[in-house]
């Protein structure tokens, strides 16, 4: 670990804090339907979309109607995306002559992009045509992100509104989110990324003749336009197989900084939107603080562990020390331009959020460093989190924390003046517990089936980690991987697709039910007995509840993977796949 | 049922806006304003594309600086269901995905370290020269990794070591604003400069 490394991490933190308030203010205006500087251009388009869809801008929906609209939209997107992949061989914009995508892979990919997971069982450069990349994948980078954001807005409205039955209109929220937030930022940042080296073309792959006279085929494509929304929407599916480690997707340390800022920007700003909508920005900053504490814990652990390097290399006179001339540490699966600090930072951020883009290969992280992304996802990606899903996941934990606090003092828990009763607490627990059920259940299944274990690329505890990480990532809608796993076979494509579906929709429905119940409640006036939810005590309580819940559920599984591998590594054990 | 029409119309409208207009407009602007970057930062020599400034390529001659080991593959010509190693395959980016306790990883590092120790004995081997990059296409090596190779390159070209070392120093790209990122040396650019120096 170096002073410079910590300085880079500190600069990143400051930039996130600086973005949060102004961006939160802008997003609040958008979702409150107020005028913004972009309204003169965009409002006519917005009205045109409502007319085409037959939607009335001022018509509000009950939570059940909102949920059905969201599901109908997701399903329509799923069907079209599946169809485009199956037919890409006869559609245009296919200079690399990609064949039709096989059914199990097209199913997996469609669920993956619909649910904002962006797990990729395939190698994009050799699988997807430019048309599929743009019409199917880029589109869902936008709309799955927008879906997550508007769901968080709905839960916020549940807390903010009082004694009403409706929570907003899905079609209106979705349209505004794409037109006013995602699209304008994408346009601007896309051009910046192109200026910094990310390609944007429809050319055939380039055949180069290298300095030594060999032939090198260089994959091309409209990379930059997908890259921006991939990061900002916490989607994370790479245009290229190596994702944000690929020098075209992420050419320099500066583009890397832009990318990691994009990942947290909406998640952080939503805490401020929350504060503004419930009438006290301090409430938003308290949630921000909970997330910040957990983030710092993760990045510190990951950076510390990776800086140590691999103890097995020392015997060959390999120099893993840090100096002015090299970053040192564990450089397997990393890029020189990022070094250790930016790789550890990216790994922590991409799994705190449900992004899942990678700028280094998580499969090659040292055991404790690789445990950090795994644990981040297991906790539910609530640390700034997936766009929208991070905030509503965190608020589920807040409800449980307030319930625990209520038990301690023996009074009905309340949060922001809303009484939390049996229904809310049950639904919150349901939303929280559905994730480990899928993560651990599927991992257990794969561990005892030959078709499961056959897919692992590494032997010993690391092989178990690969399987555990896969179902954790799919259920958490993250999409990153211990990528050695050969998941492009029907068993893995189908079970991972199912896990992504469970992790997305079975968490959303209890959450919407809570919103629907809260919105009807009156506000209880603050009294001397009210627990202050903008205090350090509150932050500590929520962090504690998250850590205890996560620890109780996941410690046994994690100890079988990364923990045992860590001790094996320091004992000098090596594992051979025998092939 | 009242959600059927908006669901279908909305996904079509969004496809038109975000899947057609947006990427094609970006492509159009990029081709007009930043043609070099938008087409992959390609380097031409004598009218032929020799590679991209951003993409590493495979060097094996003693006369050139070598990039990092690359784990990329291509389909086996004899059996399409298998793959064979193809370093710096820029149409199939990939890392090794070997875990830290993998015997295959440690064996590979041992082989590479043994080979490198022979060309520059008694010098610690910079770790980037024995570890594969995340993309398999890393265009860079560390300054330590470049300096380590100076004796071999100088000998193969019959140049004084000081002159080659000087060239390496000139090709070190520092951190952005002195803070962000990691100092590195672009291998292709360095090798092009080497070729230019001889002439």
Interface residues (C-beta under 8 A of the other chain):
Chain A: X4 X7 X8 X11 X49 X52 X53 X54 X55 X68 X69 X72 X73 X75 X76 X77 X80 X123 X125 X126 X134 X135 X136 X138 X139 X141 X142 X143 X171 X174 X175 X178 X183 X186 X187 X190 X191 X194 X195 X196 X197 X198 X199 X200 X201 X202 X203 X205 X206 X207 X208 X209 X210 X211 X212 X214 X216 X217 X218 X219 X220 X222 X224 X225 X226 X229 X240 X241 X242 X245 X246 X247 X248 X251 X252 X253 X254 X256 X257 X309 X310 X312 X313 X316 X317 X318 X319 X320 X323 X324 X325 X326 X327 X328 X329 X330 X331 X332 X333 X334 X335 X336 X337 X338 X339 X342 X358 X359 X360 X361 X363 X364 X365 X366 X367 X370 X457 X458 X459 X460 X461 X462 X465 X482 X483 X484 X565 X568 X569 X573 X574 X575 X576 X577
Chain B: X3 X4 X5 X6 X7 X8 X9 X10 X11 X13 X14 X15 X17 X18 X19 X20 X22 X23 X24 X25 X26 X27 X29 X30 X31 X33 X34 X37 X38 X39 X40 X41 X42 X48 X49 X50 X51 X52 X54 X55 X56 X57 X58 X59 X60 X61 X64 X68 X88 X89 X90 X91 X92 X93 X94 X95 X96 X97 X98 X99 X100 X101 X102 X103 X104 X105 X106 X109 X110 X113 X114 X117 X124 X125 X126 X127 X128 X130 X131 X132 X133 X134 X135 X136 X137 X138 X139 X140 X141 X142 X143 X144 X145 X147 X175 X176 X179 X180 X181 X182 X183 X184 X188 X191 X192 X195
